[in-house]
Amino acid sequence: MPPVTGLKTVLSKIHGYGVVTTRKYLAGEILLYGDGVLWQESDDFDDTYALALPSYETAVNGVEGPNVYWDLTCQGRWINHSCNPNTEVDCHWEPNSKNPIAWWFAKRDIAAGEELTYDYAFSAALAEPCFCSEQNCRGVIADDEELHLVPEKYKHLIKESFRFRRQ
């Protein structure tokens, strides 16, 4: 997939590669649409750059099927996590093709040259150390509602202001 006009992939100050803007974006403006390969939860694949999506299939009893994973092949794969993100990702399923459509939009005005970020909000079991360096950094990449469930090996990384929110 070709690079999106207005965005550039660079070495990141946060982690590895990142995506920076080459122009200003206004709050609510769509920055890019995602593209990728769809995997089932039971498939053997590397989920490093995958968005976890709720299943498009529902059982007869109304229970939603297992998650599916969209392995990003676009610039979206290089958008880093932040506990104070400037973008949000949203998606919906195309009912006929059973393919997801995902897009990143600006949560606030974003200046030219600013690195794009969104909150990965991993489940606690998948928590990783966070390198965003924001004032409100949780210390780990995990949903703040699940910080009490973060594996023991990462509990020491959780910032003091988040430690006793939920027990």
Backbone as a ProteinNet text record, in pm:
[ID]
protein_1_A
[PRIMARY]
MPPVTGLKTVLSKIHGYGVVTTRKYLAGEILLYGDGVLWQESDDFDDTYALALPSYETAVNGVEGPNVYWDLTCQGRWINHSCNPNTEVDCHWEPNSKNPIAWWFAKRDIAAGEELTYDYAFSAALAEPCFCSEQNCRGVIADDEELHLVPEKYKHLIKESFRFRRQ
[TERTIARY]
84	0	89.2	65.3	151.1	133.3	236.3	224.8	109.1	49.6	-62	-6.7	-62	-23.6	-52.3	45.3	29.6	89.4	137.5	198.2	332	423.4	556.6	601.4	654.6	708.1	853.9	888.8	1022.1	1068.2	1194.8	1240	1172.8	1116.8	1035.1	1114.8	1074	1130.3	1068.1	954.7	884.8	937.2	934.6	973.4	982	1092.1	1105.4	1071.5	979.3	931.8	806.3	773.9	653.1	603.9	488.2	428.8	413.4	468.5	453.8	372.9	312.1	233.6	326.1	292.1	366.5	281.7	161.6	72.6	-12.5	-83	-171.3	-299.1	-349.9	-479.3	-568.1	-694.7	-789.9	-858.9	-901.2	-973.5	-1089.5	-1102.6	-1210.8	-1175.3	-1068.1	-1029	-971.9	-1007.9	-954	-814	-719.2	-580.1	-547.1	-599.5	-576.8	-675.5	-693.5	-772.6	-675.4	-708	-621.3	-639.8	-539	-544.2	-462.3	-500	-425.9	-479.7	-430.5	-467.9	-544.1	-657.3	-743.1	-704.5	-686.1	-652.3	-756.9	-782.1	-869.5	-785.2	-850.2	-780.3	-704.8	-755.4	-694.4	-577.2	-557	-447.8	-313.3	-207.1	-71.2	-14.1	1.1	51.4	116.7	193.4	257.6	162.1	112.7	12.7	73.5	204.5	272.5	206	165.2	107.8	-40.1	-107.5	-247.2	-342.5	-453.4	-563.2	-650.9	-683.4	-777.3	-917.3	-999.6	-1134.5	-1236.5	-1353.3	-1458.9	-1501.6	-1542.7	-1581.2	-1700.2	-1705.4	-1820.5	-1927.9	-1896	-1990.2	-2055.9	-2182.9	-2256.5	-2322.4	-2309.5	-2370.3	-2523	-2591.2	-2737.8	-2792.6	-2721.4	-2767.6	-2733.7	-2676.6	-2646.7	-2509.9	-2433.6	-2299.8	-2204.1	-2125.1	-2027.7	-1916.2	-1868.4	-1760.6	-1627.4	-1521.3	-1388.8	-1335.7	-1245.3	-1181.8	-1116.8	-1103.6	-1023.7	-915.5	-809.7	-695	-666.7	-649.9	-622.5	-477.8	-393	-250	-229.2	-195.7	-187.8	-70.8	-99.3	3.2	17.3	-42.8	-41.6	43	49	124.4	69.7	-55.3	-113.6	-34.6	35.4	114.2	227.3	266.5	378	332.8	202.8	155	177	253.7	290.4	181.8	195	105.3	143	43.2	63.3	-51.5	-19.5	-124.1	-200.4	-149	-215.5	-218.1	-296.1	-289.9	-351.7	-303.7	-361.3	-456.6	-465.9	-561.2	-638.4	-743.7	-821.8	-850.5	-857	-889.6	-1031.2	-1104	-1239.9	-1256.1	-1352.9	-1373.6	-1517	-1554.1	-1680.9	-1664.2	-1755.1	-1751.8	-1838.4	-1787.7	-1867.3	-1944.1	-2075.5	-2152.6	-2141.8	-2135.6	-2132	-1996.6	-1888.8	-1755.6	-1696.9	-1756.7	-1704.5	-1560.4	-1532.9	-1402.2	-1416.6	-1314.2	-1320.9	-1279.9	-1331.7	-1283.9	-1242.1	-1115.9	-1064.2	-1007.9	-1021.4	-967.2	-919	-815.4	-761.2	-806.8	-857.2	-898.2	-832.4	-816.3	-750.6	-843.8	-795.7	-872.6	-867.8	-766.4	-745.7	-669.9	-649.8	-568.1	-426.9	-368.3	-234.1	-148	-36.7	53	137.1	181.1	274.4	400.7	451.7	571.6	546.8	422	389.2	371.5	423.2	406.9	265.5	207.2	74.1	82.9	-15.8	-22.7	-168.8	-190.4	-322.5	-302.4	-403.6	-393.9	-424.5	-323.6	-343.1	-437	-434.3	-522.4	-528.3	-411.7	-405	-479.2	-525.3	-576.5	-456.8	-482.4	-375	-279.5	-331.4	-248.3	-141.8	-166.5	-73.3	7.9	3.6	70.5	218.5	266.6	408.1	451.3	583.4	630.1	592.8	561.4	524.8	641.5	665.7	774.9	724.3	596.9	540	591.6	632	686.1	586.7	458	356.5	339.2	290.7	268.5	172.6	73.4	-25.9	7.5	134.4	175.4	142	81.9	46.8	168.1	272.7	391.6	389.5	270.2	252.3	146.6	156.4	54	-50.9	-156.8	-268.3	-388.1	-504.3	-627.8	-624.8	-649.3	-638.6	-742.1	-847.9	-946.2	-895.3	-785.2	-732.2	-593.7	-548.1	-412.3	-391.2	-496	-484.7	-462.2	-480.4	-462.1	-331.2	-249.9	-122.9	-33.9	36.5	125.2	226.8	259.9	348.8	479.4	534.8	664.1	658.6	537.2	524.5	459.6	412.8	343.4	429	560.2	648.5	656.6	617.2	621.2	499.9	391.9	269.7	296.6	266.7	291.1	205.2	259.9	196.4	51.7	26.5	-108.6	-212.6	-168.5	-260.8	-266.4	-174.8	-159.5	-280	-348	-452.2	-590.1	-606.8	-737.2	-841	-800.9	-891.7	-817.7	-875.6	-810.3	-890
-116.8	0	124	218.8	338.4	427.9	508	600.4	698.4	739.7	833.4	975.4	1055.9	1195.1	1264.2	1337.5	1406.5	1331.6	1207.7	1126.8	1072.4	1050.8	1000.7	902.8	787.9	689.6	724.6	731.6	775.1	689.5	703.7	645.7	725.9	656.7	719.9	754.4	862.1	896.1	808.4	745.8	661	518.1	458.4	317.9	279.9	224.2	173.2	277.5	240.7	333.7	403.3	515	588.6	661.5	723	799.2	943	1037.7	1179	1246.6	1356.9	1433.2	1527.5	1552.3	1650.8	1775.5	1774.5	1891.4	1890.3	1998.4	2007.2	1927.7	1861.3	1792.6	1852.8	1867.2	1922.4	1810.5	1840.9	1743.7	1685.4	1553.5	1484.7	1444.6	1498.6	1468	1326.2	1254.5	1119.7	1132.8	1059.8	1065.3	955	836.5	727.5	615.3	536.2	413	296.6	194.2	78.9	-21.3	-103.1	-214.2	-326.9	-449.3	-559.6	-695.2	-795.5	-934.8	-981.2	-1045.8	-1090.9	-1232.4	-1250	-1379.7	-1416.3	-1545.5	-1596.6	-1618.3	-1615.7	-1635.8	-1769	-1869.3	-2002.6	-2014.4	-1914.5	-1918.5	-1894.4	-1947	-1925.1	-1805.8	-1691.6	-1571.6	-1480.9	-1384.4	-1287.2	-1169.8	-1148.8	-1043.3	-909.6	-891.6	-770.3	-643.4	-642.9	-522	-539.5	-625.4	-656.9	-582.6	-539.9	-486.3	-603.8	-614.7	-717.5	-661.3	-734.6	-689.2	-790.5	-743.2	-839.2	-913	-1034.4	-1117.2	-1058.3	-1084.5	-1042.9	-1151	-1265.8	-1377.1	-1385.5	-1413.7	-1432.8	-1570	-1643.7	-1777	-1763.9	-1874.7	-1877.6	-1825.5	-1853.9	-1810.4	-1663.2	-1591.7	-1449.8	-1419.4	-1522.9	-1502.7	-1468	-1363.2	-1320.1	-1423.3	-1444.9	-1539.9	-1489.7	-1568.5	-1529.3	-1407.6	-1334.4	-1219.7	-1261.6	-1166	-1182.5	-1075.8	-1095.3	-1005	-954.2	-824.2	-760.8	-717.6	-795.1	-769	-652.7	-537.2	-416.1	-419.2	-379.9	-371.8	-227.8	-134.6	6.8	84.2	216.1	297.5	286.8	246.6	230.9	135.6	41.4	-53.8	13.8	134	203.9	311.7	324.6	422.8	365	436.7	389.6	417	347.9	365.6	490.9	552.8	657.8	651.1	681.4	690.7	822.5	913.3	1040.7	1057.3	973.9	968	1089.6	1113.6	1222.6	1170	1037.8	978.6	867.3	825.6	711	629.1	497.7	411.2	358.7	353.1	300.8	206.8	118.3	26.5	-22.6	-76.2	-147.8	-254.1	-348.1	-458.2	-425.1	-457.1	-449.7	-580.9	-578.8	-702.3	-795.3	-740.8	-827.1	-895.2	-819.4	-875.6	-938.5	-909.3	-953.8	-907.7	-786.9	-724.8	-603	-579.1	-460.3	-335.2	-224.1	-94	-23.1	16.3	84.9	219.8	316.2	448.2	511.6	594.1	671.2	814	875.6	1014.9	1094.1	1222.8	1311.1	1338	1311.4	1340.8	1490	1555.7	1699.3	1750.3	1881.1	1933.8	1875.7	1838.1	1779.3	1865.1	1914	2001.5	1920.8	1986.5	1924.2	1883.5	1764	1713.9	1635.9	1629.4	1557.5	1408.6	1324.6	1180.3	1138.5	1051.4	998.4	887.3	883.8	779.1	744.2	622.9	585.8	492.9	478.2	395.4	251	165.4	24.9	-44.9	-5	-61.2	-213.8	-277.2	-423.6	-481	-604.6	-673.6	-696.1	-704.7	-715	-830.8	-941.3	-1059.4	-1030.8	-931.3	-897.9	-772.5	-723.8	-599.2	-599.9	-480.7	-458.4	-329.1	-308.2	-179.4	-66.3	50.3	166.6	264.6	321.3	417.5	553.7	583.5	707.6	833.3	824.2	936.7	1050	1022.7	1125.4	1142.5	1258.9	1285.2	1184.4	1140	1044.8	900.2	872.4	737.4	636.7	523.9	418	332.3	337.2	255.3	125.3	80	-40.4	-12.9	-83.9	-75.2	-178.8	-130.5	-216.3	-126.2	-183.1	-110.1	-66.3	61.8	109.2	46.7	-12.3	-83.7	-222.3	-267.7	-401.6	-398.4	-282.9	-274	-366.9	-392.5	-482.8	-628.2	-656.1	-792.1	-810.3	-705.1	-711.6	-819.7	-899.2	-1003.4	-946.8	-1027.2	-987	-924.5	-978.4	-928.7	-783.1	-727	-587.6	-496.9	-553.2	-472.7	-356.9	-377.7	-271.3	-151.8	-170.6	-62	30.7	-17.1	63.6	186.1	301.6	428.3	436.1	499.1	510	559.6	658.3	716.6	617.6	506.2	405.8	279.5	263.8	136.4	92.8	184.4	142.9	183.7	204.9	243.1	133.9	12.1	-102.8	-219.7	-285.5	-400.8	-525.9
0	0	0	-89	-96.4	26	56.4	169.7	148.5	259.2	255.8	246.2	156.4	145.9	278.3	329.5	456.9	574.3	549.8	655.5	606.7	701.2	667.1	775.3	735.7	829.8	858.5	987.1	1030.6	1148.8	1187.1	1313.8	1424.4	1521.7	1625	1749.6	1815.7	1946.8	2054.7	2022.7	2120	2115.3	1995	1982	1835	1790.7	1653.8	1548.9	1461.1	1359.6	1409.4	1348.4	1381.6	1258.1	1270.4	1160.8	1208.1	1129.5	1160.7	1051.1	1088.1	991.5	914.6	789	710.3	687.1	746.2	740.8	867.3	891.8	1007.5	980.9	1085.5	1081.5	1189.6	1159.8	1255.7	1333.3	1454.8	1537.9	1458	1460.9	1389.8	1247.4	1193.7	1055.6	1046.4	941.5	919	861.2	922.3	880.1	779.7	802.4	709	732.6	629.7	636.6	640.6	717.4	730.5	618.2	600.6	506.9	567.4	538.7	597.3	558.5	629.3	607.5	730.7	709.1	818	861.7	992	1049.7	1153.4	1166	1272.2	1397.2	1512.2	1638.9	1640.7	1572	1571.3	1473.3	1386.1	1288.1	1355.6	1294	1342.7	1265.5	1332.9	1267.6	1372	1326.1	1414.1	1430.6	1552	1573.9	1616.5	1597	1640.2	1588.5	1463.8	1404	1371.8	1445.4	1415.5	1508.8	1452.2	1532.5	1573.3	1700.8	1746.7	1727.3	1653.8	1622	1671.1	1713.2	1747.1	1621.2	1636.9	1522.8	1448.7	1320.8	1239.4	1240.9	1301.6	1305.8	1442.9	1443.6	1568	1562.8	1672.3	1679.7	1683.1	1659.3	1660.4	1793.5	1903.1	2035.1	2064	1964.9	1980.4	2037.3	2071.8	2127.2	2014.1	2037.3	1937.3	1925.2	1804.1	1780	1833.1	1816.2	1865.8	1789.8	1854.1	1789.6	1658.6	1569.8	1449.2	1455.1	1378.5	1382.7	1242.9	1233.4	1106.1	1107.6	1041.1	1033.9	937.4	990.6	909.7	811.9	688.1	583.9	535.5	608.7	571.6	673.6	658.4	753.4	895.3	910.3	1042.9	1129.8	1070.8	1149.6	1225.9	1183.8	1247.2	1345.9	1369	1466.5	1605.9	1685.9	1819.2	1922	2034	2148.5	2226.5	2286	2385.6	2485.5	2609.9	2712.5	2700.3	2617.2	2588.3	2435.5	2366.2	2219.9	2151.6	2029.5	1949.8	1842	1827	1733.4	1802.8	1737.6	1781.6	1657	1673	1559.1	1579.4	1471.6	1475.8	1357.9	1364.8	1252.7	1249.1	1135.1	1122.6	1015.2	1016.2	920.4	800	683	561.3	554.3	568.2	578.6	457.7	337.6	218.9	200.1	216.2	193	319.4	435.7	565.2	584.7	539.6	558.5	648.5	731.3	816.9	740.2	784.6	740.4	868.2	875	993.8	950.8	1039	1010.1	1139.4	1125.2	1236.1	1218.2	1326.3	1318.6	1431.6	1408.3	1504.5	1622.7	1744.4	1865.8	1898.2	1847.5	1868.5	1746.1	1736.8	1628	1640.2	1528.2	1525.4	1433.9	1487.6	1411.8	1312.9	1207.3	1112.6	1188.4	1161.4	1227.1	1354.8	1399.8	1522.9	1494.1	1583.8	1567.1	1606	1524.3	1552.1	1655.8	1745.1	1846.8	1871.4	1920.3	1972.4	2090.6	2173.4	2293.1	2254.8	2259.3	2223.5	2321.7	2449.1	2552	2546.5	2545.2	2544.8	2664.7	2651	2769	2861.8	2990.9	3090.6	3062	3013.6	2986.5	2880	2793.4	2685.5	2715.2	2838.5	2876	2838.2	2802.6	2770.2	2837.2	2855.3	2907.7	2811.3	2865.6	2785.2	2781	2663.3	2644.2	2599	2620.8	2566.5	2636.7	2762.3	2839.6	2863.1	2849.3	2876	3026.1	3067.6	3209.9	3271.2	3193.9	3243.8	3204.8	3175.9	3135.6	3245.4	3203.5	3298.5	3334.6	3251.4	3274.8	3197.5	3163.5	3083	2976.7	2866	2762.6	2797.7	2859.3	2900.9	2926.6	2912.9	2941.5	3087.8	3113.7	3252.1	3344.7	3289.6	3372.2	3413.9	3352	3381.8	3446.1	3488.8	3543.8	3662.4	3738.9	3854.4	3810.3	3681.8	3629.6	3552.2	3544.9	3471.3	3532.6	3450	3503.7	3604.1	3701.1	3810.8	3759.7	3650.9	3601.9	3555.8	3533.9	3490.3	3594.5	3706.1	3806.8	3857.3	3869	3919.9	3824.3	3698.6	3600.3	3607.8	3670.5	3677.8	3764.6	3709.1	3779.1	3905.4	4006.2	4137.5	4129.7	4045.6	4037.9	3985.1	3925.7	3872.3	3957.5	4051.2	4123.2	4202.7	4266.6	4360.1	4314	4185.7	4132.1	4151.3	4121.5	4130.8	4190.3	4281.1	4345.6	4317.4
[MASK]
+++++++++++++++++++++++++++++++++++++++++++++++++++++++++++++++++++++++++++++++++++++++++++++++++++++++++++++++++++++++++++++++++++++++++++++++++++++++++++++++++++++++

